[in-house]
Amino acid sequence: MISEVHVVEKSVVEEQLQSSDAAGPPAMSGKAYNDDVEVVQEIRLQFEHAAKSAVNVSKVLEVGKMPYCQKSSGLTVSSMMICGLSLVDDEELLQSEEDRAMLCGNLSSTLQKLYMWEKKLLEEIKTEEKMRVLYDQKREELKVLYGRGAEAHKLEATEIHIRRLSTKISVAIQVVNTISKKINDLRDEELWPQTWELIQG
């Protein structure tokens, strides 16, 4: 969609250049100046007006840089540039765009936090699964040792290993539950409200 906007903007600029070439150089203003002082004052006024317009455009462009809102903000900036800088002077429109960009930024931050927590959750689950597999293997090994009538120190060492694995698995389960609760809280307290507010506009 952004590439389409660039194509549209390029076409509009080319059409304006072609129409300017066909119409010839712009006519001089009919305003007459009495001396150089009036000329300098007029130049200063035009410069101040251009500077003010540039500041307003910069605000809109900064809004367009916010994550997850590049498409809509880009379209807004393009339409303002094509239709004229008079639209940029609308403070309410600028404020609404800035508010929307801030909301998108908050939503982006929430999604990033969810991604990090879910990634951590996946790592913890994989670790717990590996320990559980090793735990089952050691239990089978202990059964075999008892069946063979192995020495007491071998039985004791295997039992200690099993108890340690059991403790680590219990801790891993608590970590998984804590992370899962954190993800649920982020979803219910931040993601859903921010998404709903964004949809409502």
LOKEKE-222760 format. One record per atom (N, C-alpha, C): residue in three letters; y, x, z. Coordinates in steps of 0.001 Angstrom, whole numbers, plus 500000, padded with zeros to 6 digits. Layout:
N
ALAYXZ
...
END
This chain:
201
MET498798500831500000
MET500000500000500000
MET501246500861500000
ILE501228501998500753
ILE502390502877500795
ILE502646503478499433
SER501573503855498701
SER501762504421497366
SER502360503393496430
GLU501971502119496608
GLU502544501063495783
GLU504040500926496049
VAL504429501067497310
VAL505851500980497649
VAL506615502103496987
HIS506044503305497004
HIS506709504442496366
HIS506862504212494870
VAL505841503612494241
VAL505930503323492812
VAL507036502321492540
VAL507114501291493380
VAL508162500282493212
VAL509531500911493366
GLU509699501746494399
GLU510987502393494625
GLU511363503278493445
LYS510376504014492895
LYS510656504889491761
LYS511091504078490555
SER510415502934490332
SER510776502084489197
SER512188501544489350
VAL512529501124490574
VAL513868500589490817
VAL514920501655490566
VAL514670502873491040
VAL515626503962490833
VAL515786504269489357
GLU514659504304488595
GLU514743504593487169
GLU515527503516486441
GLU515299502238486836
GLU516035501151486193
GLU517530501261486482
GLN517855501633487725
GLN519266501774488069
GLN519905502916487298
LEU519164504024487122
LEU519697505149486361
LEU519908504778484905
GLN518927504030484333
GLN519053503623482942
GLN520242502694482747
SER520425501749483685
SER521547500816483558
SER522872501543483730
SER522878502575484596
SER524108503346484787
SER524457504128483538
ASP523415504721482899
ASP523665505475481671
ASP524173504571480565
ALA523608503358480502
ALA524004502433479438
ALA525429501935479655
ALA525800501756480907
ALA527124501206481195
ALA528210502264481141
GLY527825503545481152
GLY528818504608481114
GLY529303504941482501
PRO530258505843482641
PRO530747506253483959
PRO531441505101484658
PRO531363505071486007
PRO531992503974486753
PRO533493504011486602
ALA534089502824486602
ALA535549502723486448
ALA536232503196487705
MET537374503832487567
MET538131504315488710
MET538723503138489479
SER538824503312490790
SER539389502253491614
SER540850502028491243
GLY541241500778491303
GLY542613500439490945
GLY543614500755492036
LYS543116501223493211
LYS544023501514494314
LYS544807502786494022
ALA546091502747494261
ALA546951503908494014
ALA547332504545495336
TYR547395505859495372
TYR547741506594496581
TYR549111507242496401
ASN549938507136497432
ASN551301507661497359
ASN551354509174497521
ASP550449509718498386
ASP550471511163498593
ASP549085511646498990
ASP548961512951499224
ASP547676513554499575
ASP547173513090500935
VAL548064512735501831
VAL547659512285503162
VAL546813511025503069
GLU547248510068502239
GLU546485508828502067
GLU545126509116501441
VAL545066510060500532
VAL543788510428499911
VAL542835510981500958
VAL543343511871501819
VAL542510512453502874
VAL542028511378503837
GLN542903510433504207
GLN542510509351505104
GLN541412508489504493
GLU541539508202503209
GLU540526507394502528
GLU539185508120502496
ILE539229509419502211
ILE537992510209502200
ILE537348510208503578
ARG538170510330504638
ARG537640510329505997
ARG536987508990506331
LEU537612507889505944
LEU537038506563506200
LEU535700506397505496
GLN535637506825504226
GLN534393506723503476
GLN533302507588504105
PHE533688508765504570
PHE532720509658505196
PHE532178509055506490
GLU533063508484507321
GLU532632507871508575
GLU531707506695508317
HIS532015505908507289
HIS531158504776506941
HIS529778505258506499
ALA529750506315505683
ALA528472506862505227
ALA527674507441506385
ALA528354508104507322
ALA527675508685508479
ALA527053507598509350
LYS527793506493509553
LYS527275505384510347
LYS526048504784509691
SER526088504614508391
SER524942504071507668
SER523749505002507787
ALA523985506317507728
ALA522893507283507832
ALA522219507218509192
VAL523008507018510257
VAL522440506907511597
VAL521536505691511695
ASN521992504562511151
ASN521184503343511190
ASN519895503511510403
VAL519984504147509241
VAL518781504386508439
VAL517816505290509191
SER518354506302509887
SER517501507211510650
SER516725506466511724
LYS517377505476512374
LYS516683504681513390
LYS515500503945512781
VAL515711503367511620
VAL514634502624510970
VAL513511503559510565
LEU513868504732510038
LEU512847505687509620
LEU512039506175510807
GLU512664506377511964
GLU511933506779513149
GLU510961505696513561
VAL511366504429513434
VAL510465503320513741
VAL509248503381512847
GLY509438503717511596
GLY508333503761510645
GLY507333504853510916
LYS507666505818511802
LYS506754506912512091
LYS505770506573513188
MET505934505428513848
MET505054505095514946
MET503658504796514433
PRO502574505212515167
PRO501212504986514713
PRO500856503521514639
TYR499967503172513723
TYR499420501849513497
TYR500439500849512981
CYS501683501291512733
CYS502694500391512193
CYS503339500988510957
GLN502715502024510376
GLN503328502704509258
GLN503437501790508048
LYS502427500960507834
LYS502448500111506650
LYS503589499111506707
SER503670498336507801
SER504714497314507890
SER506093497945507987
SER506231499036508751
SER507534499669508895
SER507980500284507591
GLY507021500854506841
GLY507370501431505554
GLY507893500386504605
LEU507285499223504603
LEU507754498139503744
LEU509147497690504164
THR509390497629505485
THR510705497219505965
THR511773498205505534
VAL511493499498505674
VAL512462500515505281
VAL512734500445503795
SER511676500295502988
SER511858500259501546
SER512696499068501119
SER512408497900501697
SER513168496708501319
SER514625496848501711
MET514892497479502860
MET516280497678503278
MET517007498612502327
MET516328499675501899
MET516968500617500990
MET517271499979499647
ILE516345499139499178
ILE516529498514497868
ILE517598497431497927
CYS517577496640498993
CYS518519495528499083
CYS519921495984499465
GLY520037497168500075
GLY521370497660500431
GLY521474497944501904
LEU522405498831502257
LEU522540499244503640
LEU523148498173504527
SER523637497092503942
SER524228496038504772
SER523196495427505698
LEU521922495399505269
LEU520882494847506123
LEU520638495724507341
VAL520858497017507192
VAL520597497927508289
VAL521549497692509445
ASP522706497104509168
ASP523695496863510211
ASP523302495734511152
ASP522225495054510841
ASP521781493950511683
ASP521107494523512923
GLU521814494522514061
GLU521300495137515275
GLU520053494426515790
GLU520000493103515627
GLU518848492366516114
GLU517587492778515367
LEU517718492978514063
LEU516569493394513268
LEU516101494773513693
LEU517048495682513900
LEU516690497024514354
LEU516000496970515712
GLN516525496155516621
GLN515953496065517953
GLN514538495522517899
SER514311494491517078
SER512975493920516964
SER511999494925516384
GLU512458495713515408
GLU511592496732514822
GLU511268497822515843
GLU512256498214516651
GLU512023499233517669
GLU511069498711518741
ASP511238497448519134
ASP510339496853520118
ASP508915496802519582
ARG508796496428518316
ARG507466496347517706
ARG506832497739517628
ALA507634498737517298
ALA507118500103517216
ALA506668500594518588
MET507448500236519627
MET507073500629520979
MET505759499976521378
LEU505599498697521022
LEU504362497991521310
LEU503195498645520585
CYS503417499016519319
CYS502366499676518552
CYS502022501025519166
GLY503050501716519672
GLY502794502993520319
GLY501950502824521568
ASN502226501780522370
ASN501427501500523552
ASN499998501151523174
LEU499843500359522129
LEU498511499988521669
LEU497758501217521181
SER498448502089520470
SER497829503326519993
SER497356504177521164
SER498180504275522206
SER497804505044523391
SER496591504435524082
THR496551503106524165
THR495413502435524787
THR494136502676524003
LEU494214502579522676
LEU493039502833521842
LEU492557504271521992
GLN493498505194522108
GLN493125506596522294
GLN492398506792523628
LYS492898506143524692
LYS492243506254525998
LYS490852505635525958
LEU490730504497525295
LEU489419503867525171
LEU488446504769524428
TYR488934505390523371
TYR488078506291522593
TYR487577507446523457
MET488465508047524253
MET488079509179525093
MET487076508759526168
TRP487314507603526785
TRP486394507140527822
TRP485038506762527237
GLU485029506127526075
GLU483759505761525447
GLU482986507001524998
LYS483709508014524541
LYS483065509277524179
LYS482429509924525407
LYS483165509904526531
LYS482635510441527783
LYS481430509636528247
LEU481488508324528094
LEU480369507467528485
LEU479120507807527689
LEU479272508005526387
LEU478133508358525540
LEU477513509681525979
GLU478344510659526302
GLU477839511960526757
GLU477052511820528058
GLU477579511031528989
GLU476904510852530274
GLU475579510120530108
ILE475532509140529220
ILE474289508400528981
ILE473231509316528382
LYS473634510153527427
LYS472682511096526821
LYS472154512084527857
THR473038512562528728
THR472620513489529782
THR471637512828530731
GLU471928511591531113
GLU471038510854532020
GLU469676510602531375
GLU469669510311530086
GLU468403510076529391
GLU467548511339529349
LYS468186512493529106
LYS467443513760529088
LYS466835514058530455
MET467603513822531523
MET467082514053532872
MET465945513098533190
ARG466039511866532698
ARG464976510894532963
ARG463683511298532255
VAL463812511809531025
VAL462629512283530298
VAL461982513442531053
LEU462810514393531511
LEU462295515528532276
LEU461676515066533591
TYR462276514070534208
TYR461750513513535456
TYR460350512941535244
ASP460183512175534176
ASP458868511599533873
ASP457840512694533584
GLN458271513740532885
GLN457357514844532585
GLN456894515544533861
LYS457820515754534786
LYS457472516425536031
LYS456546515566536898
ARG456736514265536850
ARG455843513382537602
ARG454428513443537042
GLU454328513463535706
GLU453009513599535088
GLU452397514960535430
GLU453255515975535436
GLU452773517317535790
GLU452254517352537220
LEU452963516647538121
LEU452535516612539515
LEU451180515920539655
LYS450958514859538898
LYS449668514166538928
LYS448546515096538485
VAL448820515858537432
VAL447812516794536929
VAL447503517865537973
LEU448541518367538643
LEU448345519391539670
LEU447510518856540829
TYR447784517610541244
TYR446985517009542303
TYR445544516831541844
GLY445371516424540583
GLY444023516231540066
GLY443227517519540004
ARG443893518621539750
ARG443219519914539662
ARG443054520575541032
GLY443683519997542038
GLY443622520611543359
GLY444415521897543418
ALA445621521877542848
ALA446458523071542780
ALA446909523509544165
GLU447385524778544227
GLU447846525333545489
GLU449040524525546024
ALA449193524590547336
ALA450222523799548007
ALA451630524198547565
HIS451860525505547350
HIS453214525926546987
HIS453621525408545605
LYS452615525275544691
LYS452918524728543362
LYS453249523239543460
LEU452483522536544294
LEU452752521112544481
LEU454138520901545105
GLU454436521739546120
GLU455728521598546802
GLU456895521899545860
ALA456767522931545029
ALA457840523298544096
ALA458098522176543089
THR457009521563542603
THR457162520476541636
THR457790519252542290
GLU457385518963543531
GLU457960517818544239
GLU459461518019544497
ILE459847519253544857
ILE461273519546545067
ILE462060519348543774
HIS461488519820542671
HIS462141519648541368
HIS462313518170541043
ILE461299517371541342
ILE461361515936541065
ILE462445515269541913
ARG462532515647543193
ARG463551515056544067
ARG464963515417543591
ARG465138516653543156
ARG466449517063542647
ARG466829516287541389
LEU465842516108540515
LEU466104515331539300
LEU466450513892539644
SER465754513337540635
SER466027511962541050
SER467460511824541575
THR467911512817542349
THR469284512797542865
THR470296512885541727
LYS470048513793540780
LYS470956513946539642
LYS471022512672538802
ILE469877512008538645
ILE469848510763537872
ILE470660509682538580
SER470538509605539903
SER471309508614540670
SER472808508856540525
VAL473218510129540583
VAL474630510465540412
VAL475092510111539006
ALA474253510422538006
ALA474608510124536615
ALA474790508626536402
ILE473932507826537041
ILE474041506372536920
ILE475359505886537527
GLN475749506452538669
GLN477025506083539288
GLN478206506446538386
VAL478124507609537745
VAL479187508032536831
VAL479283507072535653
VAL478135506699535095
VAL478110505761533969
VAL478724504428534369
ASN478370503946535557
ASN478923502671536025
ASN480438502757536231
THR480914503879536762
THR482351504061536979
THR483108504084535659
ILE482577504816534682
ILE483229504888533374
ILE483207503528532688
SER482089502822532810
SER481989501490532205
SER483030500544532792
LYS483225500614534101
LYS484248499776534744
LYS485640500149534244
LYS485899501442534086
LYS487195501890533584
LYS487447501346532182
ILE486433501377531338
ILE486561500856529973
ILE486837499357529993
ASN486120498632530842
ASN486334497189530938
ASN487745496861531426
ASP488238497638532392
ASP489597497414532895
ASP490639497671531802
LEU490463498748531046
LEU491383499044529946
LEU491377497929528907
ARG490198497433528621
ARG490080496364527628
ARG490768495091528099
ASP490495494697529354
ASP491015493423529849
ASP492498493486530224
GLU492946494611530792
GLU494309494705531318
GLU495313495270530318
GLU494852496020529315
GLU495789496637528372
GLU495514496238526924
LEU494281496434526471
LEU493997496223525046
LEU494215494779524632
TRP493590493826525332
TRP493715492422524926
TRP495156491929525012
PRO495879492158526125
PRO497281491696526167
PRO498152492323525081
GLN497994493618524829
GLN498810494277523807
GLN498464493772522412
THR497171493555522168
THR496759493035520861
THR497295491626520652
TRP497213490804521685
TRP497705489432521584
TRP499214489406521357
GLU499939490258522068
GLU501393490315521897
GLU501756490775520492
LEU500981491722519956
LEU501242492210518601
LEU500983491113517577
ILE499928490331517786
ILE499614489235516864
ILE500703488171516903
GLN501197487881518109
GLN502240486869518242
GLN503557487316517616
GLY503731488649517468
GLY504931489181516828
GLY506153489069517705
END
